[in-house]
């Protein structure tokens, strides 16, 4: 089974801190994604990557950056955390090189980040 | 930007009831429709990926239909069980550069 592992289940940070959320997948998937989930809203795409060292902005990239130095690892970085970045963050991967066409996503279990 | 809508937002049923919910999506430039189940404290898990108009998929007591011409998909659960309690997400892939657009989810609670 594909496993997508997020480094922390819960995280509490202070405003202005630099925050790293780590995601590792073990099935050699080309595509990796970071989403956030807020009450009453659908999952919103922050950033995605189709290959090592490649990144593309999603729908809400402001305040975030990403890093993909190795195929299995995709990191989300909050350069200076703010309270409006308090959210559930989900990492996902999928196994195509053409983008998420008909391929399902495999998700991690999420990181609930609270920024105080 | 594509708009994917799910209804109802939440649903409370008794064990044994059958239930269904709806996902609406823009029908133009449609590529695929995904359904996921997200149980509390677990990872969202794919149920179905559907691409063809009229497609119907089944997994145990759960089934889904797809109408790409009118832009909707139904998810049915027959004889709901407490373990079916979860948030059900649908996501549409259209002319968005390969990005899935998610609905806000339907939260299902099945009481024993």
gemmi code that builds the backbone of each chain (N, CA, C; Angstrom):
import gemmi

chains = {
    "A": [
        ("UNK", (0.834, -1.204, 0.000), (0.000, 0.000, 0.000), (0.867, 1.252, 0.000)),
        ("UNK", (0.398, 2.254, -0.716), (1.079, 3.543, -0.711), (0.971, 4.162, 0.659)),
        ("UNK", (2.088, 4.724, 1.074), (2.023, 5.419, 2.343), (2.533, 6.837, 2.164)),
        ("UNK", (1.719, 7.784, 2.607), (2.116, 9.181, 2.617), (2.176, 9.595, 4.074)),
        ("UNK", (3.338, 10.006, 4.503), (3.558, 10.296, 5.920), (3.828, 11.771, 6.113)),
        ("UNK", (3.063, 12.366, 7.006), (3.298, 13.750, 7.384), (3.952, 13.747, 8.757)),
        ("UNK", (4.913, 14.629, 8.933), (5.801, 14.528, 10.094), (5.105, 14.769, 11.416)),
        ("UNK", (4.092, 15.626, 11.437), (3.445, 15.939, 12.710), (1.941, 15.874, 12.556)),
        ("UNK", (1.260, 15.395, 13.575), (-0.205, 15.385, 13.549), (-0.745, 16.719, 14.060)),
        ("UNK", (-0.101, 17.233, 15.099), (-0.488, 18.523, 15.663), (0.764, 19.384, 15.820)),
        ("UNK", (0.594, 20.668, 15.572), (1.714, 21.586, 15.669), (1.182, 22.919, 16.168)),
        ("UNK", (1.880, 23.495, 17.155), (1.506, 24.817, 17.655), (2.709, 25.728, 17.491)),
        ("UNK", (2.502, 26.829, 16.807), (3.586, 27.772, 16.544), (3.140, 29.191, 16.889)),
        ("UNK", (4.122, 30.064, 17.007), (3.813, 31.458, 17.307), (3.884, 32.301, 16.038)),
        ("UNK", (3.126, 33.372, 16.034), (3.131, 34.307, 14.916), (4.564, 34.746, 14.613)),
        ("UNK", (4.920, 34.723, 13.334), (6.244, 35.155, 12.918), (7.269, 34.041, 12.821)),
        ("UNK", (6.964, 32.875, 13.380), (7.904, 31.766, 13.306), (7.952, 31.210, 11.885)),
        ("UNK", (9.070, 30.625, 11.547), (9.196, 29.891, 10.278), (8.810, 28.449, 10.579)),
        ("UNK", (7.908, 27.911, 9.763), (7.354, 26.590, 10.026), (7.619, 25.679, 8.834)),
        ("UNK", (8.044, 24.470, 9.141), (8.280, 23.467, 8.100), (7.305, 22.307, 8.310)),
        ("UNK", (6.558, 21.983, 7.277), (5.714, 20.787, 7.293), (6.301, 19.809, 6.289)),
        ("UNK", (6.579, 18.605, 6.783), (7.256, 17.627, 5.936), (6.299, 16.529, 5.485)),
        ("UNK", (6.519, 16.058, 4.272), (5.703, 14.990, 3.718), (6.600, 14.032, 2.938)),
        ("UNK", (6.431, 12.749, 3.215), (7.227, 11.731, 2.532), (6.301, 10.655, 1.996)),
        ("UNK", (6.521, 10.262, 0.737), (5.753, 9.148, 0.166), (6.717, 8.056, -0.265)),
        ("UNK", (6.244, 6.809, -0.171), (7.145, 5.677, -0.369), (6.860, 4.876, -1.637)),
        ("UNK", (6.112, 5.465, -2.596), (5.756, 4.693, -3.784), (6.291, 5.292, -5.071)),
        ("UNK", (7.293, 6.140, -4.975), (7.953, 6.650, -6.182), (7.003, 7.470, -7.064)),
        ("UNK", (6.053, 8.153, -6.449), (5.118, 8.975, -7.217), (5.795, 10.244, -7.702)),
        ("UNK", (5.435, 10.624, -8.937), (6.003, 11.857, -9.491), (5.351, 13.102, -8.903)),
        ("UNK", (4.051, 13.040, -8.702), (3.291, 14.229, -8.319), (3.074, 14.307, -6.816)),
        ("UNK", (3.280, 15.490, -6.279), (2.983, 15.711, -4.863), (2.297, 17.054, -4.700)),
        ("UNK", (1.445, 17.142, -3.671), (0.561, 18.289, -3.499), (0.468, 18.678, -2.024)),
        ("UNK", (0.258, 19.959, -1.789), (-0.108, 20.445, -0.463), (-1.443, 21.163, -0.562)),
        ("UNK", (-2.371, 20.741, 0.321), (-3.680, 21.359, 0.430), (-3.876, 21.867, 1.850)),
        ("UNK", (-4.820, 22.795, 1.996), (-5.301, 23.119, 3.326), (-6.810, 22.975, 3.373)),
        ("UNK", (-7.300, 22.582, 4.559), (-8.730, 22.347, 4.745), (-9.211, 23.258, 5.857)),
        ("UNK", (-10.184, 24.087, 5.553), (-10.787, 24.956, 6.553), (-12.273, 24.681, 6.613)),
        ("UNK", (-12.878, 24.860, 7.786), (-14.305, 24.545, 7.941), (-15.164, 25.259, 6.896)),
        ("UNK", (-16.065, 24.501, 6.269), (-16.977, 25.086, 5.292), (-16.386, 25.305, 3.915)),
        ("UNK", (-15.110, 25.033, 3.773), (-14.453, 25.199, 2.467), (-13.937, 23.858, 1.978)),
        ("UNK", (-13.824, 23.709, 0.677), (-13.208, 22.505, 0.141), (-11.713, 22.541, 0.336)),
        ("UNK", (-11.066, 21.429, 0.074), (-9.609, 21.414, 0.090), (-9.103, 22.420, -0.938)),
        ("UNK", (-8.183, 23.258, -0.516), (-7.631, 24.259, -1.431), (-6.158, 23.985, -1.674)),
        ("UNK", (-5.779, 24.026, -2.931), (-4.425, 23.666, -3.332), (-3.474, 24.828, -3.101)),
        ("UNK", (-2.399, 24.559, -2.376), (-1.416, 25.593, -2.075), (-0.286, 25.563, -3.111)),
        ("UNK", (0.356, 24.427, -3.223), (1.438, 24.219, -4.185), (1.405, 22.763, -4.632)),
        ("UNK", (1.983, 22.514, -5.806), (2.177, 21.134, -6.234), (3.477, 21.004, -7.000)),
        ("UNK", (3.864, 19.765, -7.208), (5.146, 19.494, -7.866), (5.003, 18.241, -8.724)),
        ("UNK", (5.475, 18.328, -9.979), (5.420, 17.175, -10.875), (6.758, 16.448, -10.962)),
        ("UNK", (7.764, 17.021, -10.338), (9.078, 16.380, -10.461), (10.014, 16.998, -9.433)),
        ("UNK", (11.131, 16.360, -9.252), (12.134, 16.881, -8.318), (12.552, 18.287, -8.751)),
        ("UNK", (12.679, 19.166, -7.760), (13.098, 20.560, -7.955), (12.097, 21.365, -8.782)),
        ("UNK", (10.959, 20.839, -9.036), (9.938, 21.541, -9.798), (8.778, 21.881, -8.871)),
        ("UNK", (8.227, 23.087, -9.013), (7.084, 23.469, -8.196), (6.173, 24.385, -8.987)),
        ("UNK", (4.897, 24.288, -8.678), (3.904, 25.135, -9.330), (2.979, 25.698, -8.255)),
        ("UNK", (2.584, 26.944, -8.429), (1.641, 27.541, -7.485), (0.255, 26.952, -7.690)),
        ("UNK", (-0.418, 26.744, -6.566), (-1.810, 26.347, -6.625), (-2.700, 27.576, -6.571)),
        ("UNK", (-3.821, 27.441, -5.893), (-4.797, 28.531, -5.848), (-4.525, 29.530, -4.735)),
        ("UNK", (-3.821, 29.109, -3.696), (-3.580, 30.013, -2.551), (-2.129, 29.932, -2.094)),
        ("UNK", (-1.166, 30.313, -2.917), (0.239, 30.160, -2.542), (0.800, 31.250, -1.628)),
        ("UNK", (0.058, 32.335, -1.469), (0.614, 33.476, -0.730), (0.952, 33.094, 0.711)),
        ("UNK", (2.161, 33.446, 1.103), (2.597, 33.159, 2.466), (3.251, 31.801, 2.634)),
        ("UNK", (3.324, 31.044, 1.519), (3.894, 29.693, 1.568), (4.994, 29.558, 0.506)),
        ("UNK", (5.900, 28.637, 0.762), (6.829, 28.184, -0.269), (6.990, 26.681, -0.096)),
        ("UNK", (7.626, 26.045, -1.076), (7.795, 24.596, -1.016), (9.209, 24.233, -1.453)),
        ("UNK", (9.558, 23.002, -1.140), (10.856, 22.478, -1.540), (10.701, 21.017, -1.903)),
        ("UNK", (11.277, 20.641, -3.047), (11.287, 19.223, -3.428), (12.680, 18.883, -3.955)),
        ("UNK", (13.541, 18.554, -3.017), (14.928, 18.201, -3.343), (15.063, 16.722, -3.695)),
        ("UNK", (14.177, 15.906, -3.157), (14.167, 14.480, -3.471), (12.755, 14.086, -3.886)),
        ("UNK", (12.672, 13.060, -4.711), (11.380, 12.670, -5.274), (10.370, 12.317, -4.182)),
        ("UNK", (10.813, 11.697, -3.108), (9.882, 11.203, -2.109), (9.457, 12.253, -1.085)),
        ("UNK", (10.090, 13.408, -1.084), (9.850, 14.378, -0.022), (9.405, 15.725, -0.581)),
        ("UNK", (8.340, 16.255, 0.012), (7.801, 17.548, -0.432), (7.509, 18.347, 0.824)),
        ("UNK", (8.208, 19.450, 0.983), (8.101, 20.237, 2.205), (7.331, 21.522, 1.942)),
        ("UNK", (6.480, 21.861, 2.885), (5.746, 23.129, 2.837), (6.342, 24.050, 3.891)),
        ("UNK", (6.633, 25.269, 3.495), (7.299, 26.215, 4.389), (6.422, 27.446, 4.563)),
        ("UNK", (6.160, 27.779, 5.809), (5.494, 29.035, 6.128), (6.593, 29.983, 6.574)),
        ("UNK", (6.915, 30.943, 5.738), (8.074, 31.811, 5.977), (7.946, 32.604, 7.267)),
        ("UNK", (6.747, 33.092, 7.543), (6.484, 33.852, 8.768), (5.026, 33.596, 9.136)),
        ("UNK", (4.839, 32.625, 10.007), (3.478, 32.136, 10.281), (2.570, 33.252, 10.778)),
        ("UNK", (1.332, 33.208, 10.308), (0.331, 34.170, 10.769), (-0.900, 33.398, 11.237)),
        ("UNK", (-1.730, 34.070, 12.023), (-2.887, 33.380, 12.614), (-3.846, 32.870, 11.547)),
        ("UNK", (-3.904, 33.537, 10.392), (-4.818, 33.057, 9.344), (-4.280, 31.826, 8.608)),
        ("UNK", (-3.126, 31.354, 9.023), (-2.604, 30.102, 8.485), (-2.888, 28.921, 9.419)),
        ("UNK", (-3.627, 29.188, 10.482), (-4.131, 28.098, 11.325), (-5.093, 27.267, 10.478)),
        ("UNK", (-4.797, 25.988, 10.331), (-5.578, 25.152, 9.424), (-5.123, 23.705, 9.524)),
        ("UNK", (-5.878, 22.828, 8.851), (-5.455, 21.439, 8.639), (-4.731, 21.389, 7.296)),
        ("UNK", (-3.517, 20.884, 7.308), (-2.725, 20.783, 6.078), (-2.613, 19.327, 5.673)),
        ("UNK", (-2.935, 19.067, 4.412), (-2.892, 17.712, 3.878), (-1.904, 17.634, 2.734)),
        ("UNK", (-1.077, 16.617, 2.769), (-0.169, 16.327, 1.671), (-0.752, 15.166, 0.878)),
        ("UNK", (-0.507, 15.151, -0.420), (-0.996, 14.051, -1.249), (0.002, 13.763, -2.356)),
        ("UNK", (-0.078, 12.557, -2.895), (0.756, 12.210, -4.043), (-0.069, 11.423, -5.044)),
        ("UNK", (0.404, 11.408, -6.281), (-0.240, 10.594, -7.309), (0.803, 10.161, -8.318)),
        ("UNK", (0.510, 9.045, -9.016), (1.568, 8.355, -9.773), (1.673, 8.662, -11.257)),
        ("UNK", (1.336, 9.864, -11.728), (1.519, 10.098, -13.151), (2.471, 11.249, -13.387)),
        ("UNK", (2.968, 11.339, -14.556), (3.821, 12.466, -14.922), (3.050, 13.518, -15.688)),
        ("UNK", (1.772, 13.237, -15.962), (0.971, 14.161, -16.763), (0.052, 15.007, -15.904)),
        ("UNK", (0.206, 14.975, -14.615), (-0.704, 15.698, -13.742), (-1.814, 14.786, -13.261)),
        ("UNK", (-2.634, 15.249, -12.360), (-3.669, 14.390, -11.770), (-4.848, 14.222, -12.708)),
        ("UNK", (-4.690, 13.471, -13.761), (-5.771, 13.290, -14.711), (-6.753, 12.293, -14.139)),
        ("UNK", (-6.613, 11.034, -14.480), (-7.535, 10.052, -13.949), (-6.967, 9.313, -12.742)),
        ("UNK", (-5.830, 9.752, -12.264), (-5.208, 9.029, -11.167), (-5.677, 9.572, -9.833)),
        ("UNK", (-6.027, 8.658, -8.935), (-6.484, 9.093, -7.624), (-5.314, 9.622, -6.804)),
        ("UNK", (-5.647, 10.442, -5.830), (-4.652, 10.971, -4.912), (-4.544, 10.065, -3.692)),
        ("UNK", (-3.322, 9.961, -3.191), (-3.070, 9.277, -1.919), (-2.691, 10.352, -0.908)),
        ("UNK", (-3.412, 10.386, 0.189), (-3.240, 11.466, 1.157), (-2.501, 11.003, 2.401)),
        ("UNK", (-1.808, 11.966, 3.033), (-1.355, 11.779, 4.393), (-2.510, 12.031, 5.350)),
        ("UNK", (-2.249, 11.846, 6.632), (-3.335, 11.978, 7.611), (-3.502, 13.406, 8.124)),
        ("UNK", (-2.674, 14.316, 7.631), (-2.892, 15.721, 7.948), (-2.086, 16.234, 9.126)),
        ("UNK", (-1.807, 17.516, 9.094), (-1.180, 18.217, 10.223), (-2.097, 19.367, 10.608)),
        ("UNK", (-2.580, 19.351, 11.837), (-3.388, 20.456, 12.341), (-2.445, 21.493, 12.927)),
        ("UNK", (-2.305, 22.593, 12.237), (-1.405, 23.666, 12.663), (-2.194, 24.776, 13.333)),
        ("UNK", (-1.753, 25.141, 14.512), (-2.326, 26.297, 15.202), (-1.242, 27.351, 15.336)),
        ("UNK", (-1.553, 28.560, 14.874), (-0.608, 29.673, 14.982), (-1.183, 30.663, 15.993)),
        ("UNK", (-0.452, 30.863, 17.070), (-0.961, 31.712, 18.155), (-0.382, 33.118, 18.094)),
    ],
    "B": [
        ("UNK", (-12.650, 30.106, -12.359), (-12.355, 28.979, -11.468), (-13.581, 28.076, -11.397)),
        ("UNK", (-13.335, 26.771, -11.507), (-14.437, 25.818, -11.394), (-15.063, 25.924, -10.026)),
        ("UNK", (-16.373, 25.685, -9.978), (-17.083, 25.677, -8.722), (-17.691, 24.303, -8.528)),
        ("UNK", (-17.241, 23.598, -7.513), (-17.769, 22.280, -7.200), (-18.576, 22.401, -5.918)),
        ("UNK", (-19.838, 22.009, -5.991), (-20.743, 22.148, -4.855), (-21.229, 20.782, -4.417)),
        ("UNK", (-21.265, 20.567, -3.115), (-21.790, 19.311, -2.577), (-22.976, 19.610, -1.672)),
        ("UNK", (-23.967, 18.723, -1.746), (-25.120, 18.872, -0.864), (-25.629, 17.496, -0.451)),
        ("UNK", (-26.157, 17.406, 0.788), (-26.168, 18.462, 1.800), (-24.789, 18.629, 2.426)),
        ("UNK", (-24.636, 19.640, 3.265), (-23.360, 19.826, 3.967), (-23.186, 18.784, 5.048)),
        ("UNK", (-24.302, 18.400, 5.684), (-24.229, 17.351, 6.696), (-25.510, 16.538, 6.674)),
        ("UNK", (-25.381, 15.320, 7.169), (-26.484, 14.374, 7.085), (-26.395, 13.457, 8.301)),
        ("UNK", (-27.527, 13.285, 8.980), (-27.574, 12.384, 10.135), (-28.611, 11.311, 9.830)),
        ("UNK", (-28.189, 10.061, 9.826), (-29.111, 8.969, 9.520), (-28.981, 7.890, 10.578)),
        ("UNK", (-29.957, 7.011, 10.582), (-29.934, 5.857, 11.489), (-29.283, 4.674, 10.778)),
        ("UNK", (-28.668, 3.832, 11.569), (-28.091, 2.597, 11.022), (-29.160, 1.856, 10.221)),
        ("UNK", (-28.759, 1.411, 9.030), (-29.685, 0.687, 8.167), (-30.348, 1.549, 7.109)),
        ("UNK", (-30.365, 2.876, 7.335), (-30.938, 3.762, 6.319), (-30.044, 3.777, 5.089)),
        ("UNK", (-30.657, 3.961, 3.943), (-29.886, 4.225, 2.731), (-29.861, 5.733, 2.513)),
        ("UNK", (-28.798, 6.220, 1.966), (-28.650, 7.657, 1.829), (-27.943, 7.994, 0.535)),
        ("UNK", (-28.090, 9.218, 0.115), (-27.348, 9.655, -1.065), (-27.051, 11.141, -0.965)),
        ("UNK", (-25.982, 11.542, -1.596), (-25.658, 12.954, -1.671), (-25.115, 13.303, -3.054)),
        ("UNK", (-25.062, 14.613, -3.277), (-24.847, 15.125, -4.625), (-23.567, 15.942, -4.730)),
        ("UNK", (-22.942, 15.821, -5.874), (-21.805, 16.672, -6.222), (-22.122, 17.323, -7.559)),
        ("UNK", (-22.110, 18.654, -7.600), (-22.351, 19.385, -8.846), (-21.061, 20.035, -9.308)),
        ("UNK", (-20.831, 19.984, -10.609), (-19.594, 20.535, -11.135), (-19.870, 21.120, -12.524)),
        ("UNK", (-19.051, 22.063, -12.973), (-19.240, 22.603, -14.317), (-19.030, 21.507, -15.358)),
        ("UNK", (-19.963, 21.409, -16.299), (-19.915, 20.306, -17.258), (-18.982, 20.577, -18.446)),
        ("UNK", (-18.577, 21.834, -18.615), (-17.691, 22.125, -19.747), (-16.272, 21.664, -19.429)),
        ("UNK", (-15.566, 21.175, -20.447), (-14.157, 20.750, -20.308), (-13.951, 19.747, -19.178)),
        ("UNK", (-14.901, 18.846, -19.036), (-14.802, 17.860, -17.958), (-13.777, 16.786, -18.322)),
        ("UNK", (-12.973, 16.376, -17.311), (-12.040, 15.274, -17.499), (-12.324, 14.114, -16.556)),
        ("UNK", (-12.511, 14.409, -15.277), (-12.696, 13.315, -14.319), (-13.359, 13.824, -13.052)),
        ("UNK", (-14.010, 12.913, -12.364), (-14.666, 13.228, -11.094), (-14.179, 12.215, -10.063)),
        ("UNK", (-13.691, 12.714, -8.942), (-13.172, 11.857, -7.871), (-14.094, 11.915, -6.660)),
        ("UNK", (-14.250, 10.787, -5.985), (-14.898, 10.733, -4.673), (-13.902, 10.191, -3.653)),
        ("UNK", (-13.860, 10.852, -2.483), (-12.987, 10.423, -1.388), (-13.800, 10.324, -0.105)),
        ("UNK", (-13.385, 9.407, 0.763), (-13.966, 9.311, 2.105), (-12.895, 9.708, 3.103)),
        ("UNK", (-13.274, 10.591, 4.044), (-12.312, 11.095, 5.021), (-12.880, 10.858, 6.408)),
        ("UNK", (-12.363, 9.800, 7.064), (-12.766, 9.528, 8.435), (-11.920, 10.359, 9.376)),
        ("UNK", (-12.502, 10.707, 10.501), (-11.816, 11.540, 11.486), (-10.492, 10.901, 11.894)),
        ("UNK", (-9.452, 11.728, 11.931), (-8.105, 11.309, 12.357), (-7.441, 10.323, 11.393)),
        ("UNK", (-8.009, 10.182, 10.208), (-7.382, 9.307, 9.204), (-7.119, 10.084, 7.926)),
        ("UNK", (-6.484, 9.423, 6.959), (-6.221, 10.048, 5.668), (-7.453, 9.941, 4.782)),
        ("UNK", (-7.740, 10.970, 3.992), (-8.775, 10.794, 2.955), (-8.375, 9.640, 2.046)),
        ("UNK", (-9.397, 8.853, 1.675), (-9.133, 7.646, 0.894), (-10.009, 7.674, -0.355)),
        ("UNK", (-9.410, 7.373, -1.491), (-10.171, 7.416, -2.742), (-11.212, 6.308, -2.774)),
        ("UNK", (-12.424, 6.679, -3.178), (-13.485, 5.699, -3.407), (-13.591, 5.385, -4.894)),
        ("UNK", (-13.766, 6.443, -5.696), (-13.974, 6.245, -7.123), (-13.311, 7.376, -7.918)),
        ("UNK", (-12.865, 7.038, -9.117), (-12.507, 8.030, -10.122), (-13.347, 7.702, -11.352)),
        ("UNK", (-14.123, 8.672, -11.791), (-15.070, 8.418, -12.876), (-14.811, 9.395, -14.013)),
        ("UNK", (-14.919, 8.892, -15.232), (-14.584, 9.739, -16.374), (-15.664, 9.782, -17.447)),
        ("UNK", (-16.466, 8.741, -17.561), (-17.388, 8.645, -18.693), (-18.820, 8.982, -18.290)),
        ("UNK", (-19.513, 9.705, -19.143), (-20.910, 10.007, -18.898), (-21.692, 8.713, -18.763)),
        ("UNK", (-22.525, 8.637, -17.732), (-23.308, 7.424, -17.511), (-22.578, 6.362, -16.706)),
        ("UNK", (-21.325, 6.646, -16.374), (-20.523, 5.687, -15.606), (-21.186, 5.418, -14.262)),
        ("UNK", (-21.107, 4.186, -13.836), (-21.595, 3.813, -12.521), (-20.561, 2.890, -11.901)),
        ("UNK", (-20.155, 3.232, -10.672), (-19.142, 2.407, -9.996), (-19.678, 1.963, -8.647)),
        ("UNK", (-19.189, 0.802, -8.190), (-19.680, 0.242, -6.949), (-18.517, -0.342, -6.151)),
        ("UNK", (-18.596, -0.119, -4.832), (-17.595, -0.688, -3.924), (-18.337, -1.102, -2.660)),
        ("UNK", (-18.682, -2.384, -2.587), (-19.469, -2.845, -1.446), (-20.844, -2.214, -1.450)),
        ("UNK", (-21.186, -1.521, -0.356), (-22.513, -0.891, -0.253), (-22.530, 0.523, -0.828)),
        ("UNK", (-21.416, 0.985, -1.320), (-21.319, 2.350, -1.842), (-21.265, 2.314, -3.358)),
        ("UNK", (-22.042, 3.177, -3.977), (-22.007, 3.279, -5.440), (-22.089, 4.745, -5.839)),
        ("UNK", (-21.681, 5.018, -7.055), (-21.703, 6.386, -7.556), (-22.082, 6.382, -9.020)),
        ("UNK", (-22.776, 7.458, -9.422), (-23.132, 7.641, -10.823), (-22.600, 8.978, -11.298)),
        ("UNK", (-22.486, 9.108, -12.610), (-21.914, 10.315, -13.181), (-22.715, 10.773, -14.387)),
        ("UNK", (-23.072, 12.060, -14.385), (-23.726, 12.680, -15.543), (-22.882, 13.895, -15.925)),
        ("UNK", (-22.082, 13.726, -16.960), (-21.171, 14.806, -17.344), (-21.864, 15.877, -18.164)),
        ("UNK", (-22.982, 15.522, -18.798), (-23.690, 16.509, -19.633), (-24.360, 17.570, -18.767)),
        ("UNK", (-24.914, 17.144, -17.639), (-25.581, 18.099, -16.757), (-24.724, 18.468, -15.550)),
        ("UNK", (-23.601, 17.824, -15.390), (-22.632, 18.215, -14.366), (-23.010, 17.814, -12.961)),
        ("UNK", (-23.330, 16.524, -12.744), (-23.551, 16.069, -11.375), (-23.164, 14.613, -11.228)),
        ("UNK", (-22.878, 14.277, -9.970), (-22.585, 12.899, -9.583), (-23.308, 12.626, -8.267)),
        ("UNK", (-23.876, 11.427, -8.165), (-24.518, 11.007, -6.923), (-23.687, 9.912, -6.267)),
        ("UNK", (-23.599, 9.985, -4.955), (-22.994, 8.902, -4.171), (-24.097, 8.288, -3.315)),
        ("UNK", (-24.232, 6.959, -3.413), (-25.269, 6.252, -2.663), (-24.615, 5.323, -1.647)),
        ("UNK", (-25.190, 5.276, -0.466), (-24.773, 4.278, 0.515), (-26.010, 3.482, 0.909)),
        ("UNK", (-25.933, 2.182, 0.682), (-27.067, 1.303, 0.978), (-26.898, 0.726, 2.365)),
        ("UNK", (-27.937, 0.823, 3.201), (-27.851, 0.236, 4.530), (-26.702, 0.795, 5.357)),
        ("UNK", (-26.739, 2.101, 5.602), (-25.626, 2.777, 6.282), (-25.273, 2.097, 7.602)),
        ("UNK", (-23.978, 2.064, 7.871), (-23.452, 1.518, 9.122), (-22.675, 2.616, 9.849)),
        ("UNK", (-22.525, 2.513, 11.172), (-21.764, 3.546, 11.896), (-20.368, 3.775, 11.326)),
        ("UNK", (-19.744, 2.722, 10.811), (-18.403, 2.896, 10.246), (-18.395, 3.686, 8.932)),
        ("UNK", (-19.576, 3.976, 8.381), (-19.662, 4.831, 7.204), (-19.579, 6.309, 7.579)),
        ("UNK", (-19.643, 6.608, 8.863), (-19.568, 7.998, 9.309), (-18.233, 8.589, 8.876)),
        ("UNK", (-18.298, 9.663, 8.122), (-17.095, 10.281, 7.554), (-17.530, 11.524, 6.783)),
        ("UNK", (-16.552, 12.269, 6.327), (-16.825, 13.339, 5.367), (-16.517, 12.805, 3.986)),
        ("UNK", (-17.459, 12.996, 3.070), (-17.301, 12.517, 1.706), (-17.011, 13.719, 0.805)),
        ("UNK", (-15.882, 13.644, 0.137), (-15.417, 14.735, -0.707), (-15.520, 14.346, -2.166)),
        ("UNK", (-15.987, 15.276, -2.983), (-15.852, 15.055, -4.415), (-14.933, 16.129, -4.980)),
        ("UNK", (-14.330, 15.817, -6.095), (-13.403, 16.740, -6.734), (-13.499, 16.572, -8.236)),
        ("UNK", (-13.503, 17.689, -8.939), (-13.635, 17.677, -10.391), (-12.342, 18.135, -11.042)),
        ("UNK", (-12.011, 17.473, -12.115), (-10.862, 17.864, -12.915), (-11.378, 18.387, -14.243)),
        ("UNK", (-11.161, 19.662, -14.478), (-11.604, 20.256, -15.730), (-10.450, 20.938, -16.406)),
        ("UNK", (-10.746, 22.035, -17.074), (-9.716, 22.731, -17.828), (-8.956, 23.660, -16.901)),
        ("UNK", (-8.215, 23.072, -15.986), (-7.551, 23.852, -14.945), (-6.059, 23.534, -14.890)),
        ("UNK", (-5.510, 23.090, -15.979), (-4.094, 22.739, -15.950), (-3.820, 21.532, -15.115)),
        ("UNK", (-4.810, 20.642, -15.015), (-4.607, 19.404, -14.288), (-4.823, 19.501, -12.799)),
        ("UNK", (-5.516, 20.498, -12.320), (-5.735, 20.639, -10.878), (-7.146, 20.202, -10.508)),
        ("UNK", (-7.225, 19.363, -9.500), (-8.519, 18.972, -8.961), (-9.113, 20.116, -8.152)),
        ("UNK", (-10.416, 20.330, -8.328), (-11.123, 21.312, -7.526), (-12.090, 20.543, -6.626)),
        ("UNK", (-11.948, 20.729, -5.326), (-12.739, 19.993, -4.355), (-13.988, 20.759, -3.945)),
        ("UNK", (-15.053, 19.998, -3.695), (-16.214, 20.546, -3.020), (-15.944, 20.643, -1.532)),
        ("UNK", (-16.912, 21.210, -0.804), (-16.702, 21.442, 0.628), (-16.982, 20.209, 1.476)),
        ("UNK", (-17.509, 19.163, 0.833), (-17.723, 17.903, 1.546), (-19.114, 17.752, 2.106)),
        ("UNK", (-19.522, 16.506, 2.266), (-20.756, 16.163, 2.978), (-20.360, 15.331, 4.189)),
        ("UNK", (-20.732, 15.819, 5.372), (-20.403, 15.107, 6.613), (-21.543, 14.171, 6.978)),
        ("UNK", (-21.269, 12.879, 6.955), (-22.286, 11.864, 7.248), (-22.072, 11.304, 8.645)),
        ("UNK", (-23.155, 11.275, 9.415), (-23.120, 10.662, 10.744), (-24.180, 9.574, 10.784)),
        ("UNK", (-23.757, 8.352, 11.080), (-24.689, 7.221, 11.143), (-24.785, 6.767, 12.588)),
        ("UNK", (-25.992, 6.856, 13.131), (-26.186, 6.505, 14.540), (-26.660, 5.069, 14.660)),
        ("UNK", (-26.079, 4.337, 15.640), (-26.489, 2.931, 15.815), (-27.919, 2.846, 16.342)),
    ],
}
model = gemmi.Model(1)
for chain_id, residues in chains.items():
    chain = gemmi.Chain(chain_id)
    for i, (resn, *xyz) in enumerate(residues, 1):
        res = gemmi.Residue()
        res.name, res.seqid = resn, gemmi.SeqId(i, " ")
        for name, pos in zip(("N", "CA", "C"), xyz):
            atom = gemmi.Atom()
            atom.name, atom.element = name, gemmi.Element(name[0])
            atom.pos, atom.b_iso = gemmi.Position(*pos), 0.0
            res.add_atom(atom)
        chain.add_residue(res)
    model.add_chain(chain)
structure = gemmi.Structure()
structure.add_model(model)
structure.setup_entities()
